[in-house]
């Protein structure tokens, strides 16, 4: 309507004045429902080709939300129920969340939270909740979606209340609606309990996302010599997928993909969200009285996040289709990161010139869902970084012998897991390899048998400062190395990939010195192409940093250090960092 000429607008208003408010409202609802149904099932990884559809849906929901605000009392008198208002707000929250999943723009996630919080605090679905099973299911679905948004926003203070309400509601629904089956919702309650047990406050003591306050600012990252890196690539897209039996997950978000997703995003600047215009008015709308689209909510202090496609237990054909679509849309200066986390090779036998693959399907599927190294070859025409978390990860090294134009970079997990000082299995905590890439100091502590309740916060902060400074020093030395492979040189300027690579070095060094697996190569991760060992001062060397970290926690007995890094020979720089 905003595009009509003033005279047409006046004629339209005169026409509408003769139509009951409720009829206009339900016509808008029907229009919004039809447009919503068209975009609801569009895959998240198909982005640019559907941008116009999303803008049209946002536009009609803007009209609908504004109309119900301006005519709320008349609509209530005409029979509009509170749960119907909640349904509209929930749809808007879904739209924002869907846009976040398609674009990785954190601002959409924040806007989704605002609408879900309004529904929650105003109890839109309360009336008739235990008289109508459909309303009860709407409330259950809303709580599950709100929980997902709160997890991704790290709004931990809200989670206990949501989890408790979900549990109470499921129990009450089972009692009231005896003819309905709520077993799936009981599973959802168990899933969120397991998830929060793994995603503890200790794992979030430091933001998993890239923080401009705690991590190196992109503008300060060193430049690799032009002789090594003739171009500078940026992480533009990522495909994240995991498949483990009995893995920790909530909905289709596993603990491993959850950590990797956050690790590849910017931590929002607090000042923007404290002073922004997304305040709720009393009727549950945003302060402006309309739905905000991208230009209204963008945070100018942050670069764009790499776009991510989260695939939950994909079939091979679906996985390949997603890779093909994203490679087609990849910008000329972009590199695609593919993260695969799976347990065991399953029924994946060795193919021609291959030593097996990764099974992403159920047991007994005869390898139909196996991902082999050769499956990636068509996509090596574009820059590619593979992060493989699987006991058969080294089978993918053969890709380097058959690339179709670009050198593939790889971070490959060990063949075997080290024995933990405490019980820290994948089924309860997620992958150790992924944990070191996303929360390295917490992973270091858990490997040594410490939990959040065991760690003195002052000691932890001391270790965090040391590790951050050391990783930065290692990055500087690596960038100045004249033997750095161009495959790494061209991406070392990207803050996300640089951080992953330096944390990989930390993990590799920790396991190299870890006493239970000392001199056992099966327990070591692999980097392809291999990295040079940079020249570092004694107090910044790989071994001495591990020794200093272990000393902070009183855990040097768990490592085997060479004589030249024994405590009496190393000038510790912990207190001076």
C-alpha positions, 0 to 999 in steps of 0.5 A, spaced: 500 500 500 505 504 501 507 504 493 500 507 491 499 514 489 496 519 494 489 519 490 489 511 490 490 511 497 485 515 499 480 511 494 482 505 498 481 508 505 474 510 503 473 503 500 476 499 507 471 504 511 465 500 508 468 493 510 468 491 517 475 491 521 474 484 522 473 482 515 479 486 513 483 483 519 482 476 517 483 477 509 490 480 511 491 473 516 489 469 510 494 473 505 499 472 510 498 465 512 499 463 504 505 467 503 508 464 510 506 457 507 510 458 501 517 460 504 516 455 510 519 449 507 524 453 503 531 450 505 535 454 509 541 453 504 538 456 498 539 464 500 539 469 494 534 466 489 529 467 495 530 474 497 524 477 494 520 472 497 522 473 504 521 481 503 514 480 501 512 476 507 515 481 511 511 486 508 505 483 509 506 481 516 508 488 517 501 490 515 498 485 519 501 486 525 500 494 525 493 493 523 491 489 529 495 494 534 491 499 531 484 496 531 486 491 537 479 493 541 475 492 535 478 486 534 477 483 541 470 485 541 469 482 534 471 475 537 479 475 536 482 471 541 489 472 545 492 466 542 490 468 535 495 474 537 500 470 540 500 466 533 501 472 529 507 474 533 510 467 533 510 467 526 513 473 526 518 470 531 519 464 526 520 469 520 526 472 524 529 466 526 529 463 519 532 469 516 538 468 521 539 461 519 539 463 512 543 469 512 547 468 519 545 475 521 545 475 528 540 481 528 535 477 526 536 472 532 535 478 536 529 480 533 526 473 534 527 473 541 524 480 542 517 477 539 518 470 543 519 474 549 513 478 548 509 472 547 512 468 553 511 474 558 504 476 556 501 468 556 498 469 549 497 462 549 494 461 556 487 462 555 484 455 553 490 452 554 487 445 557 481 446 554 484 445 546 489 440 545 491 445 539 492 451 543 496 446 548 501 444 542 502 451 539 504 453 546 509 447 546 512 448 539 513 456 541 517 454 548 521 449 544 522 454 538 524 460 544 529 455 547 533 454 541 533 462 540 535 463 547 541 457 546 543 461 540 543 468 544 546 465 550 540 467 554 542 462 560 538 466 565 531 465 561 533 457 560 531 454 567 524 458 567 523 455 560 525 448 561 521 448 567 515 451 564 516 446 558 516 440 563 510 442 567 506 443 561 508 436 558 506 433 564 499 437 565 497 435 558 499 428 559 494 428 564 488 432 561 489 430 554 488 422 555 487 421 548 493 424 545 500 422 545 505 426 548 511 421 548 515 426 543 515 432 547 517 427 553 523 426 549 524 434 547 524 435 555 530 429 556 534 432 550 534 439 553 536 437 559 542 433 556 544 439 552 544 444 558 548 439 562 553 439 556 553 446 555 554 448 562 556 455 564 563 453 565 563 452 557 560 459 556 565 463 561 568 466 555 564 468 549 564 462 544 563 467 538 569 472 536 569 477 540 572 484 538 574 485 546 577 478 547 580 476 540 585 480 536 581 485 532 581 483 524 584 490 523 591 488 527 592 481 524 599 480 520 599 480 513 602 474 509 608 476 504 605 476 497 610 471 495 606 466 499 599 469 499 598 472 492 590 473 494 587 473 501 580 469 502 575 470 507 570 465 510 564 466 506 560 460 507 560 454 512 556 447 512 556 444 519 553 437 520 554 431 525 552 424 526 553 420 532 549 415 535 546 418 542 549 424 541 547 431 545 542 435 541 536 439 542 531 439 536 536 438 530 542 442 533 547 438 536 552 440 541 558 440 536 554 444 530 552 448 536 559 450 538 562 450 531 556 455 529 557 460 534 565 459 533 564 462 526 560 468 528 561 475 531 560 476 538 555 482 538 557 489 541 553 490 547 552 497 547 548 496 540 543 492 544 542 496 550 541 503 546 538 500 540 530 501 538 528 494 539 524 495 546 517 492 547 511 496 548 506 494 552 502 491 547 508 486 545 510 490 539 517 493 538 517 500 540 517 502 532 510 499 532 512 495 526 517 489 524 524 491 523 527 489 516 535 488 515 536 496 514 533 497 521 537 493 525 544 492 522 549 493 527 554 497 523 560 496 528 560 488 526 562 485 519 557 480 516 558 473 519 559 467 514 553 464 512 552 457 515 548 451 513 546 446 519 545 439 516 542 434 521 544 427 519 543 429 511 543 423 506 549 423 501 545 426 496 542 432 500 549 433 502 552 434 495 546 438 493 547 443 499 555 443 497 553 444 490 548 450 491 553 454 496 559 453 491 555 456 486 553 462 490 560 463 493 563 470 492 570 470 488 574 472 494 570 466 499 572 460 501 567 454 504 568 451 510 565 444 511 565 441 518 563 434 519 563 430 525 561 423 526 563 417 530 566 411 526 566 409 519 561 404 520 559 400 513 564 405 509 569 400 505 575 402 501 573 405 494 577 406 488 584 409 491 580 411 497 581 408 504 574 408 506 569 414 508 565 417 514 558 414 515 552 419 516 547 414 516 544 408 520 547 402 521 546 397 516 545 401 510 550 398 506 554 404 505 549 408 502 550 414 506 557 414 506 561 420 505 568 419 501 574 423 499 572 423 492 565 426 493 569 432 495 573 432 488 568 436 484 568 442 489 575 443 489 574 447 483 573 452 489 577 454 495 575 449 500 577 448 508 575 441 511 574 440 518 573 432 519 572 430 526 572 422 525 576 416 527 577 415 519 579 423 518 586 421 515 582 417 509 581 424 506 588 426 505 588 423 499 584 429 496 590 433 495 592 428 490 586 429 486 584 436 486 581 440 480 584 447 481 584 449 488 589 447 494 584 444 499 586 445 506 584 440 512 584 440 519 583 432 521 582 429 528 586 424 531 584 416 529 583 415 537 581 419 543 586 420 549 584 417 555 581 422 560 583 423 567 575 424 568 569 420 565 568 425 559 565 421 553 562 424 547 555 422 548 555 426 554 560 432 553 561 432 545 567 432 541 574 433 544 577 435 538 571 440 536 571 443 544 578 444 543 577 448 536 571 452 540 573 453 547 580 451 548 581 452 555 575 449 557 577 443 553 584 443 556 581 443 563 576 437 562 582 433 559 585 434 565 579 432 569 577 439 572 570 441 571 567 448 572 566 447 580 573 445 581 576 451 577 578 458 581 576 463 577 582 467 578 587 462 576 582 461 570 583 468 568 590 468 568 590 462 564 586 465 559 590 471 558 596 467 557 593 462 552 590 468 548 597 472 548 600 465 546 596 464 540 597 471 538 604 470 538 604 464 534 600 467 529 605 473 528 610 468 527 606 463 523 605 469 518 612 471 518 614 464 516 617 463 509 615 456 509 608 457 510 604 453 505 600 458 500 593 454 502 594 457 509 597 463 507 591 465 503 586 464 509 591 466 515 588 473 514 581 471 516 580 472 523 575 465 524 580 461 520 586 464 523 583 462 530 581 455 528 588 454 526 592 456 532 587 453 536 588 446 532 596 447 534 594 448 541 590 442 541 596 438 537 601 440 542 597 438 548 596 431 545 603 431 543 606 432 550 600 429 554 603 423 558 598 417 557 599 418 549 606 420 549 609 418 542 603 415 539 601 418 533 594 415 532 592 420 538 595 426 534 590 431 529 593 432 522 594 438 518 594 438 511 598 441 508 603 441 514 604 447 518 612 450 519 614 450 526 615 458 527 621 460 530 619 463 537 622 465 544 623 460 549 618 463 553 613 463 547 615 456 544 609 451 544 612 446 549 613 452 554 606 455 554 603 448 555 608 447 561 606 454 564 598 453 563 599 446 566 603 449 572 597 454 573 592 448 574 597 444 578 597 439 573 604 438 570 604 431 572 600 429 566 605 432 561 612 430 559 616 436 557 623 436 555 629 438 559 629 445 556 622 447 558 622 444 565 620 450 570 627 451 572 629 453 565 623 457 563 623 464 564 615 464 566 611 470 563 605 469 566 605 474 571 607 479 565 602 478 560 
